Amino acid sequence: MSDDLVFSDEQAETSCRKALPPWQILVVDDEPAVHEVTKLVMSDFEMDGRGLHFTHCYSAAEARTVLAERADIALILLDVVMESEHAGLDLARHIREDLGNLNVRIILRTGQPGQAPEEQVIRDYDINDYKEKTDLTRRKLITVFYAGLRAYRDLMRIEQASLGLRRSIEAISQVCDSRNLRSFASAVLEQVNFLLDLHGEGLCASRVSAYTANATQGQLKVLAATEAYSQLMVDEEVRNLPQEVQEAITRALQEKVSHHGERYYAGYFKTKAGSESLIYMEFAETVSAQARELLELFSRNVAITYDGLLLREDTESAQRTTICILGGAIEKRCSESSLHLQRVGDIAALLTAATGGTEQEIELMRVAATLHDVGKACIPDHILTKPGPLTPEEWATMQTHSQEGYALLSHSRSRVHTLGAQLAQEHHERWDGSGYPRGLAGEAISLPGRIAAVADVLDSLVSASCYKPAWPLQAALDYLQNESGRHFDPQLIALVNTQRQAIGTIYAD
């Protein structure tokens, strides 16, 4: 086991079990004696390791104020007759309909059952039980509390699970949109904390043993870390693993199974594709069997998601490399050492970002722009490599490369090829309508086409070719400025002026 996976030296160590918060009980009754007796009788009540905390209101109006500010009340003992004969009933309706609180358990208590018949109240009001005060002995009151609090606990678990599901779905959507596994795994780690309510700290890591041989093969890479370990996200490989954590991770990797202690969980999962994923978490209290089951499910899903992402990235990388190789082969017919295609892609991506393009649009433009001259594959060598001026007939043949490129790429439905076809067809159109092949003008030329025109001309001027020497970058930028409104979109040229430093960096590389 390598020393590549570590935690910070700052570990949260808690030797004693965290005290659980009490159940919040609201007593609403205009008789002070009822409050005192209820609190006294239930003073030693406990459920799920949690005691009771009472809040006392002596009118429905006072209770409305409390409930408007608090959403943690689990159980309400509610009198019917207070400042009015139906004050308690009106409050119950207010809680359900106006506040929209469907989780709190409402127990109606009345000393005058004839004024609010039980059958009618149960039918017309969303309450959970109806009791006469004289019927509530200590034993029956305890039964009411157990039933009400268990129902509240289960409702909150369902609500939290539903919220967790929504957050997990949002996290999955984010990774699909951003193609960023780190943000996905971090979000799910935080969600595991929320679902388990254990306030754990930890990280998720993966060791790739499939796809390609590279520097990361066989090494652990951090995918996600909770806030306390967010510094681990700076570098994929980290150092100085504490001894107890190192031992837990070493055991999981050697035995290739998940294991746990009282307050930690080391989950291991290896997918069919060959990658190994690991989740290590520490908690302030004992990890339950249910928590371990959820963590095991989490590690499995992260591993599977990671495999899918790796495969997608590997495929896209191969596609980009193939495009660059083929494009470079075409370009070398004009120049043996040209970086024209790569720089056109970089400049096009830069301008796409400056126009407000999304991350995916920027990367799509970076790749598709390298296809703008693919139609030159159909141009004879004696024209493509001619060192002097072209004859009118030769120039007419050269101009066909735009339509030829469009024809070659338009057969594919992939996003890269569809955009590449558009750029191949439009990168010689001019803002004033004097370009080719269709003589489009202004915004009739697509924004990607206008961007490709700027990127292509800029780098063509800066690059040496068989028919001209290279221009200095500043002279090329000045040319773009002079052609603003004629050859190029004026707004794009204005953006070029704001991006001069970034463009200079492209050529410095």
MARDREN-174945 format. One record per residue: x, y, z of N, C-alpha, C in turn. Coordinates in steps of 0.05 Angstrom, whole numbers, plus 5000, padded with zeros to 4 digits. Example, Ala and Ser with C-alpha at 12.3 -4.5 7.8 and 13.67 -1.06 7.14 Angstrom:
2
526448865156524649105156526449345156525749555142527349795143525850015157
END
This chain:
509
501749765000500050005000501850255000501250444981502850684979501950885000503551095004502851305023501551535009499851474989498651684972496051804983494851675002492251765011492451845040491852095047492252185074489952355084489952395110488252595122489952815133488653035140490053245154490753145182492853275194493553195221491453275241489653455233487553545251485253355250485053175269482852985270480953055292478353035287476353085307476052835324476952835348476852605365474752655387472752485388470652505408470452245423471152245449471251995464468551925475466752115479464152055490461952085470459851945474457551955456456252225457455552335434454252595433451452585444450852775461448152785474446052845452443952685452441852715433439952935442438953095423437153315431434453195440433053335458430453235468428253275447426153125450423753165433422453425443421553585424420353845430417253815432416153875456413353845461412154115467409854175454408454425459405854365473405454485497402954455512401454715509398954705498397354945494394754905511394555045533392255015550392055265568389655345574389355595590389255525620389555275628389655205656392555145664393755315681396555265690396954995702394954885716395254635730395754405709394454425686394854225666397754215657398954445654401854465646403554325667403054395692404754295714404453985716402053885715401653605718402853445694402453545670403553415646406653395648407953615655410853615657411753435679410353425702411153265724410852965717408652895706408052615699410052505679410852675660412652585638415552655643416252725667418952825672421152615666420552355670422652155665422252005639420552105621420051965596422451985577422951765563425151765544424451575521425151655496424751485473427051515454428251305445430551305427432851465439433151445466435251585479434851885482432451985477431852275478429752325498430152525515428152605534426252805522424852965539422853155530423653435538422953625521423153905528420454035523419254165543416654275541416754575536415054665518414454955514411554995521411055205537408355245547407055495536404655465525402955685516400255665530399155905537396655905552394356015536394756045510392556125492393356045464391256025447391755955419393356165405392856415412394356645399397356625406397956565431400756535439402056305424400556085420401655855406402155915376400456085364400856155336403456305333404156475352406656615351409056425353408956235371411056045375411355875350409255775339409355595316410155735291409755995289410656145266413656165265414956135288417856165290419355905292417955685297419255425302418055205285419855035275418954815259419854545270420854555296421954315308420054185328417654285331415754165350414853895339415153695356414353415348411553355356410653445379408053365390406753615403404153645398402553865410400253745426400153815452397853745468396053995469393753985456392254225450389454215462388954415479386254445490384354555469381754485471379754575452378754845460377854875484376555125493378555295509379255525497381055715511379855995509381056175493379856435491377256445476376656225463374056185450373355895451370855825445369955545447371355365427372355485405373655315384376455415379377755535399380455645395382355415387382155185400383954965394383554855366380954825358380354725332381354915310380955175315381955375296384955365293386355325316389255305315390155055300388754835304389454585289389254635259387154765251386854815222388955015212389655205229391755405221394455255218395055065235397554925234397754765207395654625200395654465176395454625151393554805150392954945125394555195120394855365141396255615137399355585139400255435160403055385163404055165146402254985137403054765120404754555135404454545162405954355178404354105180405153895165403753645165405153435182407453505193409053305208408453305238408053535250407553545279405053385286405153225307402853065316401253235336398653255330396753425346394853245362395053265388393253125406391353325419388753305412386753485424385953385452385953555471385053485498382753675506380653575516378453745524377153655550376253845565374853795590371853815586371053895561368253925554367653795528367553525528367253375503364653435488362653515503360053565490360153805471361953995475362154225458363554165431365153945431366553865407366453565405364253455394363953165392366353035378367252805389369652675379369352595350367152475342366852385314367052615295365752835302365853075284368653195282369953205305372653325305374653155289374552895293376352715279375852735249373352765241372552775213373353035200373053255214373253525201376053655205377653545223380253675229382453475227384753565217387053385213388653365239387453215258388853165283389552875285391152805305392052525307390852375330389652515349388252375370386452575385384552465399382652635413382052505440382752655461382452535488380952725507379452605525378252765547380352785569380653015581382653055601382352855625379952795632379452605654380352325647380652265621381351995612384451955610385952175613388852165609390252105635390251845643391951765665394851765657396651725676399451725670400151505649399051265652399551055633398551125605396151235603395051295577396551535564397451715581399051945571401651845559402951665573405451545562404951415536402751265534402051135508401651335486400251555492399851765473402551885463404451925482407052035474408551845456408651585464410051395447408851385419406251365417405051355391405551605374405151835387405552085372408452135363410352085382413152135375414151935355413251685356414151485336413151565309410651655307409551735282411151975271411752175288413252405280416052325270417352155286420052055278420051935251418051765245417951625220417351815197415652015202415052215181417552375174419152445195421552605190423652435175423752175181425652005166424851995137422351975131421351965103422052225090421552445104422052715093425052745087426752665106429652685102430552515079429452265078430252095056429452205029427052335028426152455003427952684996428652855016430453075010433152965001434152755014436652635006436552534977434352414970434052314942434152544923432752764929432752994911435553104909437053124931439753234930441553044914441252784917442852594903442352614873439752644866439052674837440252934826440153144842441453394833444453364830445653214848448553164846449253004821447552804815448052644791447652824766445652994767445253184744447653364741448753454763451053624761453453484749453953234757456253094745455853044716453352994708452852954679453253214664452553434676452753694662455653794663456953774686459553894689461853694683461153434682463153224679465253244700464353304724466253344747465553154769466952924770466352724790466852824818468753004821469353114848466853254860465653424845463253564855461053364861460753164845458752954849459252804875461652704878462252544902462152704927463052954925462953134949460153184958458353234938455553274945454353034958454952794948453852554959454952494987457552554991458752525017457252695038456752945030455353125048452453015053451252905032448552795035448552555053450652385052450752165070450752265099452252475104452252595131449452675139448052805120445352905126443452675132443552465115441752245119442252095145444852055151445551895175445452065200445652325197445652515220447952435239450252355228452452275245454752475244454552675226456552885224459352775221459652595202462152465197464052635180466552575182468552705165470052485150470552525124472052325110472452395081473252185066473752235038473151985022472952024996472551804977474951804958476051574953478451554935478051324916479651334895479551114875482351054865482750794860485250704848484650574822485550694800484850604773486850384765485650164755487349954745486349864718485150044703483949964677484250204658483350164634483350364613486150424601487650604613490150674601492450654621494750604612497150604629498150884631498150994655499151274659500251304687500851544694502151594719500351534743497751524739495951484761495251184764496051014746495350734748496450614773494650474788495450354812495750544836495250794832495450994853492751084862492451154888489951254898489551554892487151624883486551894876484151984892484252214904482052324920479852424901477452314904475152414888473652624903473252594929471652784944472452774973472052994986472653015015470653205028469853145052468053325067469653575075468253775086469454035090471954035106472053875126474453865143476953775128476553625106478853525091478853645062477653875059477453995033480254065021482254095038484954145028486053915012484953675015485853445000485153464971483253644964482353674936484353824920486253954932488254114917489953934900490853714911492553524897491153244898491353104876490152834875491552644893494152684897495652504914496552664939496252544963496752684988498552515005499552645027501652525043500852515073502652375089502452385118499852275130499152035122496751905132497051825161495251905179495451815207495451515208496751405229497251115230494650955230492651045247490150895249488550895223488651115209487251135184488650965163491350985163492950825144492450525147492250435172491750155177488950065167486950245171484250175162484150155131485450345118485450345089487150115078489450065090491149845081489649575083488149545105486649295108484549265087483049485081480949475060482149405033484449525026485649475000486849194998488049105020489248835019487148615019485148645037483048435039480848475017480848715005478848774984475948734994475448815018472748815030472449055048469949135052469449355071469649255099470349435117470349365146469849625162469449585188468749815204469649775233469949995247470349995276467950125289468150195314465850315327465150585315467150745308466651015299467951075272468550865256469550925229468450715210468550785185467650595164469650615141470750385132472450375109471150195088469950325068468450175048470150125023470049885013471649804989469849694968470349774943468749654921470449654896470449424882471849404856469849344834469849504813467849474792468849274771467049194754467749004733469849124714469849394712471749514694474649524705474849464731477549434742478449654761476849854766477750064784476850004812478450084832477950044860477150304873474950314887474050554901473950504930474550714945474750694974473450934987471850895007470751115023471551065052472751275064473551255092472151485107470751425128469351635143469651575173470051795188470151785217467651925228466651825251464251935263464651985292462952165302463152235331461752035349460351845337458951635353459051375338458051165350458050905339456550895312457650755293456350725267454450485268451950535262449850325263450050155238448649925240448549735218447249875194445150035199443750165177445550375164447150515180449050705168451150575151452150345160454150195145452950105118450450015119449149925095448850155074448150395084447950625066450650695055452750685072455350755063456450555042455750305046456550095027455150145000452650215001451150274976452350524963453150714979454450954968456950894953458750734966461350674954460950514928459050344927458550194902457650374880455850554886454850734865456950934855458651034874460751214866462751064848463350814854465250664838464150614810461550544808460350504782460250764766459550984780459451244766462251324757464251264773466951334766467851184741467150924740467850764717466550884691464050954694462651074671463951334662464751494681466051754675468751704661470251514672472851454660472551354631470651184626470151084600469451304581467651484590466851704574469151894567470751954588473052134584475152004565475451734568477351594551476451604522473851564518472751574491473051854479472352054495472452324485475352404479477152314497479952384493481052254467480252004462481051874438479852014413477452104416476152254393477652514388478352664409479752914405482552864393483852654403486552594393486452514363484452354356484152264328483652504310481952684319481352924303483853094299485353124321487753284318489853154300490052894302492052744285491252774256488752724249487852744221488053024211487153214229487353494220490153584216491953494234494753554231495953444206495053204198496153084174495353254150492953364150492153534128493653794128494053904152495454154155498354134146499553904151502453874144502953864114500853844099501153874070501954154063501454344082502254624077504754694094504954574117507154644135507954404151510554344153511454104167511254134197511054374208511154404237508954584247506754594233504654784241503054704265502654894283500854854306498255004302497655054276495355224269492755114281492254854278489654754286489354774317491354704332491154724361490655004370492055204357491755484366489055594357488155514334485455604326483355504346483755254354481855134374482055294401484455354409484755504435483655784433484155924411483056194408480056184406478955994391476055974388474755914415476055744431475055684458475155934476477256084474477556334489475356524483474756564457472756754449469956654456469556384455466956274463466456324492468556304508468256364537467656654541468956824526468557114528465657204520464457044503461657104495459656984513460556854535458656734555458056444550459556304535459056024530459355854555457955634556458155454579460755294577461355144598463754984598463754774576461454654571461254454550461454584523460254824519460454954493463255044487464755124508467555204504469254974495468954744508470554514501469754394474467154404468466154314442467354484420467454754424468554934404471554884401472954824423475854774422476454544403474854334404475354104387474354144359471854254357470554284330472154474313473254684325474654884309477154764295478254544305480554424292479754294266477054264261476154134236475454334214475954594219475054794200476154764172478654664170479954634144480054344134478254174144478353884137477853854107476454044095475854024066478354054048480554144060483054164044484053884036483053674048483753404040482853354011480953514001479953473974481253663954483153823963484554013945487153883935487653893909490153783898492653903910494753753913497253843925498454083910498254073884499654293869498254563874495854563883494454813890494954873920494754673936494854713965497654803974499754703960502554763968503954963949502455083931503655273912504855513927507455573922508755783937507956063928506956093903506256353893503256403892502456623879499556683877498056473861495656433867493956243853492656373829492256223807490756323784487856343792486156483777483356493783482056213784482856033766481755763766482655613791485255643799486255513823484855623848484455893848483156013872480255903874478955873852476155763852476155483864478255323856478455053867478955063897480855243905481455263934479055333950477355513940474955593955472955363960473155163944471254933948471854783973474054833987474654684011472554724033471254964033469255014053466854824050465854804025463554634020464354334022466854274013467753994015467953914045468954094062469154034090466353984102464454164095461754134104460553864096461053794071459953544060461153304075463653314081464953084095463853054123463453274137462753254166459753244171458153334152455253344157453953074157455352864149454152594149453952494178455552604196455552504224453552674240452352534260450452674277451752754304454252694308455552764333455753074336455653174360455753464364458353584354460553444358463153554348463053574318462153374304462153374274460153574263457753594277455753784268456754064270457954134292459154404295461454434276463154224273465354244255464554294226462254174218461254214191460354504188459154624208458354904207460755084205462755024221465255194220466655174193466754924183468154884157466755044135464055064136462555204116462655504119462955604143462555894148465056044155467355914159469656064170470856254149469956244124470956444105468756644097466456634111464456844107465457104120464557334109465457594120463057754130463557914150461458084162460058254142461458354122460258534102458958384079459058114079457657954059459357884035461957954035463657914012465157654013464557484032465957224035464757004019465756764024464756524009464356294029462856094023461756023996458956143991457556244012454756324007454356624009456356784015456057074016454357164038454357024061452857104084453957364096452257514109453157774121452057794149453557944166452658014193451857764209449657784224448757574241447557344227447357354200446557124185448656904186451156994192453256804198453056724227453156474233452856384261455056494278454556524304456556614322459056434322458756174323461156004321462656044295461156094273462456144247464056404248462956614261464356864263466856844281466556684302468856634320471056484305470356284290472356124275473756294255472356484242473556664223475756824235475256934259477257094274479656924281479056684293481256514302482956424279481656344256483156244233484956454221483856694217485456914205487756994223487157014249489257104267491656914267491056654269493256464270494556424243492956454221494156434194496256654190495656894200497557114197500057064214499656964238501956924256503656684248502456494233503856244225505256284198507656184196508956174170507755964152507656014126506555824107508255814082507355644063508955614039508755864021506956044027506656274010507056544024507756544051508356794065509856734090511356934100512656914126510656964149511456894173509756944197509757244204507357334212507057614221507557624251508557844262508657884291505757884302505357784326502657774337501358044338502858244346501658514348500658614321502158554300501358644273498858494265498558244272496158084266493758194281494158264306491958374322491058644311492958804302492359064289490759024264491458814249489958754224487058694230486558524251483858464259482258714266483558904280482259154288481559314263483359324243482759474219480559354202480159094205478058954189475458924205475259044228472859034244470559174229468359044226466059154211466159094182468359004171468558914143468758614142471058514151471458224151470258094176470458234199469858104224467558254239466258104256464158204274465458404293464558654293465758864311465758784340463558664349463458584378465558374385466058194366468157994371470958124372471358314355473958444355474358604381472158714391472358854417473158654439472058414437472758204457475658124453476558104428479358044423481258244437480458494436482158704449482258664479480058564491480058514520481558264527482058094507483357834512486157814502487358044496490058044484492157904501491957944527493957814544493557504543491157414544490657124543491457014516491057164494491857074468494957054467496257254479499157244480500157004494498756914515499556674530499356424512497456414494497156194475499656174458500656404449502956404431505556374447505456444473507856414490508456114494506155964496506555674500507655544475
END
